[in-house]
Amino acid sequence: MGIEQVFRVERTTLRDGKITHEVVYGITSLSRVQADARQLATLIRAHWSIENRNHWRRDVTLCEDDSQVRTRHVPAMLALLNTTILALMDLLGVRNVPAQMHSYNAHPLQAVRLLLGSL
């Protein structure tokens, strides 16, 4: 597999009343037959949709970026725990993770029961 296509994406966004313009470049191993320009755009949007959702949940909901933990393997273990928490929330079909976490904070026995498989 090698480079099949090179592409350029221009984005114009409005954030906080300010218009920003961004140009990014990318490469792909997908041929034009496998993905034309429209399909590449769809793939790029899907990728960023997933990335934005994941980063938002980790950084804002779980405050991962605010962590001051820097000891040995502890940051990796905390990241793994956060991944597990988010996977459980997805498995349970939780739409509002902060609200669900608030509920578990108020009723920790429910969280323990969930982890032990005795809902």
C-alpha positions in Angstrom: 0.0 0.0 0.0 1.3 3.4 -0.9 0.1 6.9 -1.4 -2.7 7.0 -3.9 -4.1 10.5 -3.4 -3.1 13.8 -1.9 -5.9 16.2 -0.9 -6.5 19.7 0.4 -9.3 20.7 2.7 -10.3 24.3 3.3 -12.4 25.0 6.3 -14.2 28.3 7.2 -15.7 28.4 10.7 -17.5 30.9 12.9 -16.5 30.6 16.6 -17.2 33.3 19.2 -18.2 35.7 16.5 -14.9 35.3 14.7 -14.5 33.8 11.2 -11.4 31.6 10.8 -10.1 30.0 7.6 -7.9 26.9 7.7 -6.2 24.9 5.0 -5.0 21.4 5.7 -3.5 18.8 3.5 -3.7 15.0 3.7 -2.6 11.8 2.0 -4.5 8.5 1.6 -3.8 5.0 0.3 -7.3 4.9 -1.2 -7.4 5.2 -4.9 -9.8 7.4 -6.8 -11.8 4.3 -7.6 -12.1 3.5 -3.9 -12.9 7.0 -2.8 -13.5 10.0 -5.0 -13.5 13.6 -3.7 -17.0 13.4 -2.3 -16.3 10.1 -0.5 -13.0 11.5 0.9 -14.9 14.5 2.3 -17.4 12.1 4.0 -14.6 10.0 5.5 -12.8 13.2 6.8 -16.0 14.5 8.4 -16.7 11.1 10.0 -13.1 10.9 11.3 -13.4 14.3 13.0 -16.8 13.6 14.3 -15.4 10.6 16.2 -12.3 12.5 17.2 -14.2 15.5 18.5 -16.7 13.3 20.4 -13.9 11.3 22.0 -11.7 14.3 22.9 -14.7 16.3 24.3 -15.7 13.4 26.5 -12.2 12.8 27.8 -11.0 16.4 28.2 -14.2 18.2 29.3 -16.3 15.5 30.9 -13.5 13.5 32.6 -11.1 16.5 32.9 -8.2 14.4 31.6 -6.2 17.4 30.5 -6.4 18.9 34.0 -4.8 15.9 35.6 -1.6 16.7 37.6 -0.6 13.0 37.9 2.8 12.4 36.4 4.1 9.4 38.4 5.4 6.5 36.4 2.6 4.5 34.8 -0.3 6.2 36.7 -1.3 8.6 33.8 -1.6 5.6 31.5 -3.6 3.7 34.1 -6.0 6.6 34.6 -6.4 6.9 30.8 -7.3 3.2 30.7 -9.8 3.7 33.5 -11.4 6.7 31.6 -11.6 4.6 28.5 -13.3 1.8 30.5 -15.8 4.3 32.0 -16.7 5.7 28.6 -17.0 2.2 27.1 -19.4 1.2 30.0 -21.4 4.4 29.4 -21.7 3.5 25.7 -22.6 -0.1 26.5 -25.4 1.2 28.8 -26.6 3.6 26.1 -25.9 6.6 28.3 -26.4 9.8 26.4 -25.4 12.3 29.1 -22.2 11.1 30.7 -21.9 14.0 33.2 -25.4 13.4 34.5 -24.9 9.7 34.8 -21.6 10.3 36.7 -23.4 12.7 39.0 -25.9 10.0 39.7 -23.2 7.4 40.5 -21.5 10.0 42.7 -24.7 10.4 44.7 -25.4 6.6 44.7 -22.0 4.8 44.7 -23.5 1.4 45.4 -25.2 1.5 42.0 -21.7 2.0 40.4 -20.3 -0.9 42.4 -23.2 -3.1 41.4 -22.7 -2.2 37.8 -19.0 -3.1 38.0 -19.7 -6.4 39.7 -22.4 -7.3 37.2 -25.2 -7.3 39.7 -27.5 -4.6 38.3 
